[in-house]
């Protein structure tokens, strides 16, 4: 596998591990650009939406 593919796989895995599984909103800029957006099932996910979601998840034990 090429070096670029390994780097991309690491970024994708890291974003899921650090951001979504662990809710480390402070690491968003490690993985996303400032204009990052995901369109999923009619919902727009921006960095701000993701931070809000993570804060809500951390507030619910």
PyMOL Python script that loads the backbone (N, CA, C, O; Angstrom):
from pymol import cmd

cmd.read_pdbstr("""\
ATOM      1  N   UNK A   1       0.852  -1.178   0.000  1.00  0.00           N
ATOM      2  CA  UNK A   1       0.000   0.000   0.000  1.00  0.00           C
ATOM      3  C   UNK A   1       0.899   1.243   0.000  1.00  0.00           C
ATOM      4  O   UNK A   1       1.958   1.255   0.627  1.00  0.00           O
ATOM      5  N   UNK A   2       0.466   2.275  -0.705  1.00  0.00           N
ATOM      6  CA  UNK A   2       1.286   3.475  -0.815  1.00  0.00           C
ATOM      7  C   UNK A   2       1.309   4.259   0.497  1.00  0.00           C
ATOM      8  O   UNK A   2       0.442   4.099   1.357  1.00  0.00           O
ATOM      9  N   UNK A   3       2.304   5.091   0.619  1.00  0.00           N
ATOM     10  CA  UNK A   3       2.449   5.907   1.826  1.00  0.00           C
ATOM     11  C   UNK A   3       1.255   6.857   1.993  1.00  0.00           C
ATOM     12  O   UNK A   3       0.784   7.075   3.109  1.00  0.00           O
ATOM     13  N   UNK A   4       0.764   7.426   0.870  1.00  0.00           N
ATOM     14  CA  UNK A   4      -0.378   8.323   0.935  1.00  0.00           C
ATOM     15  C   UNK A   4      -1.622   7.597   1.464  1.00  0.00           C
ATOM     16  O   UNK A   4      -2.387   8.154   2.252  1.00  0.00           O
ATOM     17  N   UNK A   5      -1.812   6.355   1.024  1.00  0.00           N
ATOM     18  CA  UNK A   5      -2.959   5.573   1.488  1.00  0.00           C
ATOM     19  C   UNK A   5      -2.852   5.293   2.982  1.00  0.00           C
ATOM     20  O   UNK A   5      -3.853   5.358   3.696  1.00  0.00           O
ATOM     21  N   UNK A   6      -1.667   4.988   3.455  1.00  0.00           N
ATOM     22  CA  UNK A   6      -1.466   4.731   4.879  1.00  0.00           C
ATOM     23  C   UNK A   6      -1.741   5.986   5.701  1.00  0.00           C
ATOM     24  O   UNK A   6      -2.337   5.913   6.776  1.00  0.00           O
ATOM     25  N   UNK A   7      -1.307   7.134   5.194  1.00  0.00           N
ATOM     26  CA  UNK A   7      -1.557   8.404   5.885  1.00  0.00           C
ATOM     27  C   UNK A   7      -3.059   8.682   5.938  1.00  0.00           C
ATOM     28  O   UNK A   7      -3.585   9.063   6.984  1.00  0.00           O
ATOM     29  N   UNK A   8      -3.748   8.491   4.814  1.00  0.00           N
ATOM     30  CA  UNK A   8      -5.195   8.723   4.763  1.00  0.00           C
ATOM     31  C   UNK A   8      -5.927   7.777   5.712  1.00  0.00           C
ATOM     32  O   UNK A   8      -6.828   8.201   6.435  1.00  0.00           O
ATOM     33  N   UNK A   9      -5.552   6.512   5.714  1.00  0.00           N
ATOM     34  CA  UNK A   9      -6.189   5.553   6.611  1.00  0.00           C
ATOM     35  C   UNK A   9      -5.970   5.947   8.067  1.00  0.00           C
ATOM     36  O   UNK A   9      -6.884   5.830   8.884  1.00  0.00           O
ATOM     37  N   UNK A  10      -4.772   6.412   8.398  1.00  0.00           N
ATOM     38  CA  UNK A  10      -4.480   6.852   9.761  1.00  0.00           C
ATOM     39  C   UNK A  10      -5.324   8.044  10.174  1.00  0.00           C
ATOM     40  O   UNK A  10      -5.801   8.108  11.307  1.00  0.00           O
ATOM     41  N   UNK A  11      -5.511   8.989   9.262  1.00  0.00           N
ATOM     42  CA  UNK A  11      -6.340  10.155   9.561  1.00  0.00           C
ATOM     43  C   UNK A  11      -7.795   9.765   9.769  1.00  0.00           C
ATOM     44  O   UNK A  11      -8.446  10.255  10.691  1.00  0.00           O
ATOM     45  N   UNK A  12      -8.301   8.893   8.925  1.00  0.00           N
ATOM     46  CA  UNK A  12      -9.693   8.460   9.057  1.00  0.00           C
ATOM     47  C   UNK A  12      -9.892   7.691  10.356  1.00  0.00           C
ATOM     48  O   UNK A  12     -10.839   7.953  11.097  1.00  0.00           O
ATOM     49  N   UNK A  13      -9.011   6.752  10.630  1.00  0.00           N
ATOM     50  CA  UNK A  13      -9.139   5.960  11.860  1.00  0.00           C
ATOM     51  C   UNK A  13      -8.982   6.840  13.090  1.00  0.00           C
ATOM     52  O   UNK A  13      -9.730   6.705  14.058  1.00  0.00           O
ATOM     53  N   UNK A  14      -8.009   7.740  13.049  1.00  0.00           N
ATOM     54  CA  UNK A  14      -7.787   8.647  14.172  1.00  0.00           C
ATOM     55  C   UNK A  14      -8.980   9.545  14.427  1.00  0.00           C
ATOM     56  O   UNK A  14      -9.342   9.792  15.577  1.00  0.00           O
ATOM     57  N   UNK A  15      -9.599  10.038  13.349  1.00  0.00           N
ATOM     58  CA  UNK A  15     -10.756  10.917  13.541  1.00  0.00           C
ATOM     59  C   UNK A  15     -11.904  10.161  14.196  1.00  0.00           C
ATOM     60  O   UNK A  15     -12.600  10.720  15.044  1.00  0.00           O
ATOM     61  N   UNK A  16     -12.116   8.915  13.826  1.00  0.00           N
ATOM     62  CA  UNK A  16     -13.174   8.134  14.464  1.00  0.00           C
ATOM     63  C   UNK A  16     -12.809   7.778  15.906  1.00  0.00           C
ATOM     64  O   UNK A  16     -13.663   7.830  16.790  1.00  0.00           O
ATOM     65  N   UNK A  17     -11.564   7.423  16.144  1.00  0.00           N
ATOM     66  CA  UNK A  17     -11.153   7.051  17.502  1.00  0.00           C
ATOM     67  C   UNK A  17     -11.142   8.254  18.436  1.00  0.00           C
ATOM     68  O   UNK A  17     -11.731   8.206  19.516  1.00  0.00           O
ATOM     69  N   UNK A  18     -10.472   9.335  18.027  1.00  0.00           N
ATOM     70  CA  UNK A  18     -10.319  10.507  18.888  1.00  0.00           C
ATOM     71  C   UNK A  18     -11.584  11.346  18.974  1.00  0.00           C
ATOM     72  O   UNK A  18     -11.965  11.791  20.056  1.00  0.00           O
ATOM     73  N   UNK A  19     -12.232  11.562  17.846  1.00  0.00           N
ATOM     74  CA  UNK A  19     -13.380  12.462  17.840  1.00  0.00           C
ATOM     75  C   UNK A  19     -14.668  11.755  18.219  1.00  0.00           C
ATOM     76  O   UNK A  19     -15.329  12.154  19.178  1.00  0.00           O
ATOM     77  N   UNK A  20     -15.032  10.726  17.494  1.00  0.00           N
ATOM     78  CA  UNK A  20     -16.345  10.125  17.682  1.00  0.00           C
ATOM     79  C   UNK A  20     -16.388   9.136  18.844  1.00  0.00           C
ATOM     80  O   UNK A  20     -17.348   9.146  19.615  1.00  0.00           O
ATOM     81  N   UNK A  21     -15.398   8.305  18.985  1.00  0.00           N
ATOM     82  CA  UNK A  21     -15.433   7.315  20.074  1.00  0.00           C
ATOM     83  C   UNK A  21     -15.094   7.947  21.423  1.00  0.00           C
ATOM     84  O   UNK A  21     -15.690   7.595  22.441  1.00  0.00           O
ATOM     85  N   UNK A  22     -14.145   8.873  21.433  1.00  0.00           N
ATOM     86  CA  UNK A  22     -13.690   9.458  22.693  1.00  0.00           C
ATOM     87  C   UNK A  22     -14.270  10.833  22.981  1.00  0.00           C
ATOM     88  O   UNK A  22     -14.136  11.342  24.093  1.00  0.00           O
ATOM     89  N   UNK A  23     -14.917  11.441  21.986  1.00  0.00           N
ATOM     90  CA  UNK A  23     -15.513  12.780  22.129  1.00  0.00           C
ATOM     91  C   UNK A  23     -14.492  13.841  22.524  1.00  0.00           C
ATOM     92  O   UNK A  23     -14.782  14.702  23.354  1.00  0.00           O
ATOM     93  N   UNK A  24     -13.311  13.785  21.939  1.00  0.00           N
ATOM     94  CA  UNK A  24     -12.285  14.802  22.185  1.00  0.00           C
ATOM     95  C   UNK A  24     -12.474  15.939  21.183  1.00  0.00           C
ATOM     96  O   UNK A  24     -11.810  15.974  20.147  1.00  0.00           O
ATOM     97  N   UNK A  25     -13.368  16.853  21.488  1.00  0.00           N
ATOM     98  CA  UNK A  25     -13.643  17.952  20.562  1.00  0.00           C
ATOM     99  C   UNK A  25     -12.427  18.857  20.370  1.00  0.00           C
ATOM    100  O   UNK A  25     -12.346  19.578  19.375  1.00  0.00           O
ATOM    101  N   UNK A  26     -11.488  18.829  21.304  1.00  0.00           N
ATOM    102  CA  UNK A  26     -10.285  19.659  21.173  1.00  0.00           C
ATOM    103  C   UNK A  26      -9.379  19.162  20.046  1.00  0.00           C
ATOM    104  O   UNK A  26      -8.455  19.869  19.644  1.00  0.00           O
ATOM    105  N   UNK A  27      -9.628  17.971  19.538  1.00  0.00           N
ATOM    106  CA  UNK A  27      -8.795  17.422  18.471  1.00  0.00           C
ATOM    107  C   UNK A  27      -9.413  17.591  17.081  1.00  0.00           C
ATOM    108  O   UNK A  27      -8.871  17.082  16.101  1.00  0.00           O
ATOM    109  N   UNK A  28     -10.539  18.300  16.986  1.00  0.00           N
ATOM    110  CA  UNK A  28     -11.185  18.471  15.686  1.00  0.00           C
ATOM    111  C   UNK A  28     -10.227  19.062  14.665  1.00  0.00           C
ATOM    112  O   UNK A  28     -10.179  18.595  13.527  1.00  0.00           O
ATOM    113  N   UNK A  29      -9.474  20.061  15.040  1.00  0.00           N
ATOM    114  CA  UNK A  29      -8.562  20.703  14.082  1.00  0.00           C
ATOM    115  C   UNK A  29      -7.396  19.801  13.672  1.00  0.00           C
ATOM    116  O   UNK A  29      -6.708  20.087  12.692  1.00  0.00           O
ATOM    117  N   UNK A  30      -7.174  18.722  14.411  1.00  0.00           N
ATOM    118  CA  UNK A  30      -6.144  17.761  14.004  1.00  0.00           C
ATOM    119  C   UNK A  30      -6.588  16.956  12.784  1.00  0.00           C
ATOM    120  O   UNK A  30      -5.758  16.424  12.047  1.00  0.00           O
ATOM    121  N   UNK A  31      -7.897  16.873  12.579  1.00  0.00           N
ATOM    122  CA  UNK A  31      -8.440  16.014  11.528  1.00  0.00           C
ATOM    123  C   UNK A  31      -9.261  16.744  10.477  1.00  0.00           C
ATOM    124  O   UNK A  31      -9.339  16.289   9.335  1.00  0.00           O
ATOM    125  N   UNK A  32      -9.875  17.865  10.836  1.00  0.00           N
ATOM    126  CA  UNK A  32     -10.774  18.570   9.922  1.00  0.00           C
ATOM    127  C   UNK A  32     -10.220  19.934   9.554  1.00  0.00           C
ATOM    128  O   UNK A  32      -9.557  20.587  10.359  1.00  0.00           O
ATOM    129  N   UNK A  33     -10.503  20.357   8.319  1.00  0.00           N
ATOM    130  CA  UNK A  33     -10.209  21.726   7.918  1.00  0.00           C
ATOM    131  C   UNK A  33     -11.281  22.640   8.504  1.00  0.00           C
ATOM    132  O   UNK A  33     -12.305  22.159   8.988  1.00  0.00           O
ATOM    133  N   UNK A  34     -11.056  23.952   8.466  1.00  0.00           N
ATOM    134  CA  UNK A  34     -12.024  24.901   9.023  1.00  0.00           C
ATOM    135  C   UNK A  34     -13.360  24.848   8.297  1.00  0.00           C
ATOM    136  O   UNK A  34     -14.399  25.135   8.893  1.00  0.00           O
ATOM    137  N   UNK A  35     -13.348  24.485   7.019  1.00  0.00           N
ATOM    138  CA  UNK A  35     -14.591  24.450   6.242  1.00  0.00           C
ATOM    139  C   UNK A  35     -15.166  23.038   6.108  1.00  0.00           C
ATOM    140  O   UNK A  35     -15.958  22.777   5.202  1.00  0.00           O
ATOM    141  N   UNK A  36     -14.780  22.141   6.987  1.00  0.00           N
ATOM    142  CA  UNK A  36     -15.235  20.748   6.965  1.00  0.00           C
ATOM    143  C   UNK A  36     -16.752  20.673   7.085  1.00  0.00           C
ATOM    144  O   UNK A  36     -17.356  21.385   7.888  1.00  0.00           O
ATOM    145  N   UNK A  37     -17.362  19.807   6.282  1.00  0.00           N
ATOM    146  CA  UNK A  37     -18.806  19.564   6.369  1.00  0.00           C
ATOM    147  C   UNK A  37     -19.099  18.149   5.878  1.00  0.00           C
ATOM    148  O   UNK A  37     -18.525  17.682   4.894  1.00  0.00           O
ATOM    149  N   UNK A  38     -19.995  17.490   6.578  1.00  0.00           N
ATOM    150  CA  UNK A  38     -20.495  16.182   6.155  1.00  0.00           C
ATOM    151  C   UNK A  38     -22.008  16.333   6.010  1.00  0.00           C
ATOM    152  O   UNK A  38     -22.671  16.906   6.874  1.00  0.00           O
ATOM    153  N   UNK A  39     -22.534  15.820   4.927  1.00  0.00           N
ATOM    154  CA  UNK A  39     -23.979  15.765   4.738  1.00  0.00           C
ATOM    155  C   UNK A  39     -24.393  14.322   4.956  1.00  0.00           C
ATOM    156  O   UNK A  39     -24.028  13.439   4.179  1.00  0.00           O
ATOM    157  N   UNK A  40     -25.156  14.082   6.012  1.00  0.00           N
ATOM    158  CA  UNK A  40     -25.532  12.715   6.367  1.00  0.00           C
ATOM    159  C   UNK A  40     -27.016  12.651   6.678  1.00  0.00           C
ATOM    160  O   UNK A  40     -27.485  13.289   7.621  1.00  0.00           O
ATOM    161  N   UNK A  41     -27.742  11.897   5.904  1.00  0.00           N
ATOM    162  CA  UNK A  41     -29.171  11.694   6.108  1.00  0.00           C
ATOM    163  C   UNK A  41     -29.906  13.025   6.289  1.00  0.00           C
ATOM    164  O   UNK A  41     -30.763  13.155   7.163  1.00  0.00           O
ATOM    165  N   UNK A  42     -29.568  13.999   5.466  1.00  0.00           N
ATOM    166  CA  UNK A  42     -30.239  15.293   5.515  1.00  0.00           C
ATOM    167  C   UNK A  42     -29.730  16.245   6.582  1.00  0.00           C
ATOM    168  O   UNK A  42     -30.238  17.360   6.703  1.00  0.00           O
ATOM    169  N   UNK A  43     -28.747  15.834   7.349  1.00  0.00           N
ATOM    170  CA  UNK A  43     -28.183  16.699   8.399  1.00  0.00           C
ATOM    171  C   UNK A  43     -26.817  17.219   7.958  1.00  0.00           C
ATOM    172  O   UNK A  43     -26.012  16.481   7.391  1.00  0.00           O
ATOM    173  N   UNK A  44     -26.570  18.493   8.226  1.00  0.00           N
ATOM    174  CA  UNK A  44     -25.264  19.096   7.970  1.00  0.00           C
ATOM    175  C   UNK A  44     -24.430  19.004   9.241  1.00  0.00           C
ATOM    176  O   UNK A  44     -24.838  19.498  10.292  1.00  0.00           O
ATOM    177  N   UNK A  45     -23.265  18.374   9.149  1.00  0.00           N
ATOM    178  CA  UNK A  45     -22.342  18.293  10.289  1.00  0.00           C
ATOM    179  C   UNK A  45     -21.138  19.172   9.986  1.00  0.00           C
ATOM    180  O   UNK A  45     -20.337  18.877   9.100  1.00  0.00           O
ATOM    181  N   UNK A  46     -21.030  20.258  10.743  1.00  0.00           N
ATOM    182  CA  UNK A  46     -19.862  21.132  10.655  1.00  0.00           C
ATOM    183  C   UNK A  46     -19.046  20.946  11.927  1.00  0.00           C
ATOM    184  O   UNK A  46     -19.467  20.236  12.841  1.00  0.00           O
ATOM    185  N   UNK A  47     -17.900  21.573  11.986  1.00  0.00           N
ATOM    186  CA  UNK A  47     -17.085  21.476  13.193  1.00  0.00           C
ATOM    187  C   UNK A  47     -17.850  21.972  14.421  1.00  0.00           C
ATOM    188  O   UNK A  47     -17.745  21.386  15.498  1.00  0.00           O
ATOM    189  N   UNK A  48     -18.613  23.043  14.259  1.00  0.00           N
ATOM    190  CA  UNK A  48     -19.382  23.579  15.392  1.00  0.00           C
ATOM    191  C   UNK A  48     -20.483  22.612  15.825  1.00  0.00           C
ATOM    192  O   UNK A  48     -20.695  22.407  17.021  1.00  0.00           O
ATOM    193  N   UNK A  49     -21.185  22.014  14.854  1.00  0.00           N
ATOM    194  CA  UNK A  49     -22.227  21.034  15.194  1.00  0.00           C
ATOM    195  C   UNK A  49     -21.609  19.837  15.918  1.00  0.00           C
ATOM    196  O   UNK A  49     -22.170  19.324  16.886  1.00  0.00           O
ATOM    197  N   UNK A  50     -20.466  19.409  15.439  1.00  0.00           N
ATOM    198  CA  UNK A  50     -19.795  18.249  16.040  1.00  0.00           C
ATOM    199  C   UNK A  50     -19.387  18.565  17.481  1.00  0.00           C
ATOM    200  O   UNK A  50     -19.579  17.737  18.372  1.00  0.00           O
ATOM    201  N   UNK A  51     -18.834  19.744  17.715  1.00  0.00           N
ATOM    202  CA  UNK A  51     -18.469  20.143  19.081  1.00  0.00           C
ATOM    203  C   UNK A  51     -19.682  20.143  19.993  1.00  0.00           C
ATOM    204  O   UNK A  51     -19.622  19.632  21.112  1.00  0.00           O
ATOM    205  N   UNK A  52     -20.775  20.710  19.526  1.00  0.00           N
ATOM    206  CA  UNK A  52     -21.999  20.754  20.335  1.00  0.00           C
ATOM    207  C   UNK A  52     -22.495  19.347  20.650  1.00  0.00           C
ATOM    208  O   UNK A  52     -22.881  19.053  21.781  1.00  0.00           O
ATOM    209  N   UNK A  53     -22.480  18.491  19.650  1.00  0.00           N
ATOM    210  CA  UNK A  53     -22.915  17.112  19.865  1.00  0.00           C
ATOM    211  C   UNK A  53     -22.037  16.415  20.906  1.00  0.00           C
ATOM    212  O   UNK A  53     -22.547  15.741  21.800  1.00  0.00           O
ATOM    213  N   UNK A  54     -20.724  16.580  20.788  1.00  0.00           N
ATOM    214  CA  UNK A  54     -19.801  15.926  21.720  1.00  0.00           C
ATOM    215  C   UNK A  54     -19.982  16.446  23.140  1.00  0.00           C
ATOM    216  O   UNK A  54     -19.955  15.670  24.096  1.00  0.00           O
ATOM    217  N   UNK A  55     -20.164  17.740  23.278  1.00  0.00           N
ATOM    218  CA  UNK A  55     -20.392  18.311  24.612  1.00  0.00           C
ATOM    219  C   UNK A  55     -21.656  17.755  25.222  1.00  0.00           C
ATOM    220  O   UNK A  55     -21.696  17.465  26.418  1.00  0.00           O
ATOM    221  N   UNK A  56     -22.698  17.600  24.406  1.00  0.00           N
ATOM    222  CA  UNK A  56     -23.929  17.007  24.901  1.00  0.00           C
ATOM    223  C   UNK A  56     -23.747  15.559  25.317  1.00  0.00           C
ATOM    224  O   UNK A  56     -24.305  15.127  26.326  1.00  0.00           O
ATOM    225  N   UNK A  57     -22.967  14.804  24.547  1.00  0.00           N
ATOM    226  CA  UNK A  57     -22.706  13.409  24.885  1.00  0.00           C
ATOM    227  C   UNK A  57     -21.926  13.287  26.187  1.00  0.00           C
ATOM    228  O   UNK A  57     -22.199  12.411  27.008  1.00  0.00           O
ATOM    229  N   UNK A  58     -20.954  14.174  26.363  1.00  0.00           N
ATOM    230  CA  UNK A  58     -20.143  14.124  27.595  1.00  0.00           C
ATOM    231  C   UNK A  58     -20.948  14.551  28.817  1.00  0.00           C
ATOM    232  O   UNK A  58     -20.644  14.138  29.937  1.00  0.00           O
ATOM    233  N   UNK A  59     -21.974  15.376  28.609  1.00  0.00           N
ATOM    234  CA  UNK A  59     -22.801  15.844  29.727  1.00  0.00           C
ATOM    235  C   UNK A  59     -23.780  14.754  30.196  1.00  0.00           C
ATOM    236  O   UNK A  59     -24.310  14.840  31.304  1.00  0.00           O
ATOM    237  N   UNK A  60     -24.019  13.750  29.375  1.00  0.00           N
ATOM    238  CA  UNK A  60     -24.935  12.651  29.729  1.00  0.00           C
ATOM    239  C   UNK A  60     -24.131  11.427  30.110  1.00  0.00           C
ATOM    240  O   UNK A  60     -23.664  10.699  29.233  1.00  0.00           O
ATOM    241  N   UNK A  61     -23.957  11.183  31.405  1.00  0.00           N
ATOM    242  CA  UNK A  61     -23.123  10.042  31.817  1.00  0.00           C
ATOM    243  C   UNK A  61     -23.711   8.695  31.419  1.00  0.00           C
ATOM    244  O   UNK A  61     -23.116   7.655  31.701  1.00  0.00           O
TER     245      UNK A  61
END
""", "prot")
cmd.dss("prot")
cmd.show_as("cartoon", "prot")
cmd.util.cbc("prot")
cmd.orient("prot")
